[in-house]
Amino acid sequence: MERKLAAILAADVVGYSRLMEQDEAKTFERLKDHRIELVGPEISAHHGCVFKLMGDGLLAEFGSVVDAVECAVDIQRGMAERNAGELEDRRIDIRIGINLGEVIVEGADRHGEGVNIAARLQQLADRGGICVSGKVAKEVEKKLAFGFEPMGDQKVKNISEPISVYRVKVDGRALPARRKNLKSAMPAWAMPVFAAIVLVLGGTAIAWHGVMRSPTLPPVATHVPSIAVLPFDDLSPDKTLGYLGDGMSEDIITMLSRFPDLSVIARNSSFTYKGKPVDIRQVGRDLNVDYALEGSVRKDADQIRIAAQLIDTGTGKHVWAERYDKAGKDPLALQDEVTAKIVDAMTGEKGQVKQGQYRETWGKDTADLGEYDYYLRGHDIYMNAGTKEENDRAARIWEEGLAKYPDSSLIKVKLGFYHWTNGFNWWADDISAELRKANAIGREVLAKDNLTPQVKRLAHWLLALALPFEREFNQAQDEANAAVAMAPYDAFAIGKLAIVPIMGGKPQKGLEQADFALAHDPNALKDLQYTRGWALRLLGKYEDSLAAFKQSKTDSGDAPLNMAIDLVRLDRMDEAKAQVKLMLEKNDPKFTQAEWRQGYFYSDPSIVDGEVADLAKAGLPEK
């Protein structure tokens, strides 16, 4: 069990239930806007990372307690500005608690008293206020100009010892101007992008919802599939599981709303069908959605069965269906587990929604293809490309699309991924040139105005992968954090981005991400075991690393060479030489030590020197 010291920020909305009761749809949308336009960017700008989202709150981790407190103050100042002019009973006010303490690390999640205390401090905070523990106040009082007002020792629920609590003075003149705003916290090329996104999100629903079903509108990159989550039917004999079905539907709506690749209909619209027989195609027409998710819950003795199915509202056909049988006495824990599995199955780059889109796009004639269709066609091939030829085929589709839609940031960013993959997999004669192209495209796209959230996330993702090869490891991690923050439940993306901390000197973090992704996306076993093997080797766990690489794709790529390094370090030279021989005879007969140096970059250059030395011992040619 790993533990570490961290600053934890807990935040929630004051009077959320009352606001939802007054106007559910508008409250939901306003809160989502606050998260997208203010809270999320502030957390990223202050080097924090959200590790848990609830309906009206969140938990975030910071490596620096100074960053955590500054972030909280900037959020509260920003909320005050956004609430200016609102009627008192319509204001969305946040309260925040911050604690510095030891937490238990479990994948991307954090647990323990360090987290619990932050949550209790948040409950003690005033509307629009911030409460911190005595540890936090002592740590930052001489580093920040903010005032701290002692509230004495407070006894809180489930914490045995009283907590020393301080109130941060954030109102009136007690607080100086922001030490840094979003503009100064972001790189210069990113600020126009953020400003444009705020403008677009604030001024029109189309940029977020992006549902372009009308034949009079051209298919553009703002199109994202739309989905309605219907209330799950209670099929139990005594009708006692209604709360579980409703809770699952609500949680799925909340989680899906964080994916920029999806537009999700609010609860108040989809729940109008509760308890009614429905024609899914009619639901599609009523709500103007591409897909509907419906399901049911039932109980047999101590076992609960949850079924879910995703349906194309245009055809009425099932895109995906799954059943979950679980025994246990904690239905809420079951709800959380199954909800996560359903969301994982539907979303992300290999999710069932994307698969449904692929089938529709490939059914179209070439003359009918629009911008989004070109993106999807190439993406379908790219996601399954195991060779240079398949990767090139995806690129040709995107290049054809870009010729027809030269201003398409969506297609352009995908071409950036093509170049990165060419370099990362040693499929190019000039690896460095391919990686530079990927980097340049990522920067070019992010510098544009009016980016959709989908394109922005992909651009952050691309830069996170490309920047390590420019030795920009810290910025690469910032880009990875920004990409994950925009879709925190996308196990596929989290797994792919695990290589960023591995190269950046934090292999334990990379291993945690890979383990999290593996738990939520078992279909990616081979790719994730490769990543796990890489991280484990850098942690000095050579036997574990070897075992992981053996479960990866050893018949292609450089897995045999990675295994050879482990075997050299385990003093199993004959086996190491056999792996190098396998690589040269089957995977790439021209591979050399020089190529290894071209494709592997670390914040500590001595790491690649050690790897090359081990490969030399195992018989890999120098040039």
Beta strands, then each sheet from edge to edge (+ up, - down):
strand 1: 2-13
strand 2: 48-53
strand 3: 57-62
strand 4: 94-106
strand 5: 109-111
strand 6: 130-133
strand 7: 147-154
strand 8: 163-169
strand 9: 226-229
strand 10: 233-234
strand 11: 263-264
strand 12: 291-300
strand 13: 303-312
strand 14: 318-327
sheet 1: 2+ 3- 1+ 4- 5+
sheet 2: 2+ 3- 1+ 4- 6- 8+ 7-
sheet 3: 10+ 12+ 9+ 11+
sheet 4: 10+ 12+ 13- 14+
end
